[in-house]
Amino acid sequence: MIVTVFRSRLRPDAQDEYSAMARQMSDLARTIPGYISHKGFTAEDGERVTIVEFESEGALREWRIHPDHAKAKKRGVESFFREYRVQICQVLRERAWAAKYAPRPC
């Protein structure tokens, strides 16, 4: 699995227009073969973090070079972001655990 960590800060006047573009890119990402998931978070200091998972580097490459995503990235640099940082990570190991929940009888 390949994980992309995208950290950014928006320009003060870009929120509304960025949100619309982000929704379009979310929908588009889901159509890429090998897409697993993505989730975004915003910290109290305004930093935004999006974590994106793809099955392989090839799937990530398809997302990276998709014409609509390329246009959105260019628009981000020109209009939306004060700064950003992208980290591409390969998962070496993964562990997961989830509690089994059973409602208690009343």
Buried (B, 14 or more C-beta within 10 A) or exposed (E): BBBBEBBBBBEEEBEEBBEEBBEEBBEBBEEBEBBBEBEEEEEEEEBBBBBBBBBEEEBBBBBBEBEEBEEBBEBBEEBBBEEBEEEBEEEEEEEEEEEEEEEEEE
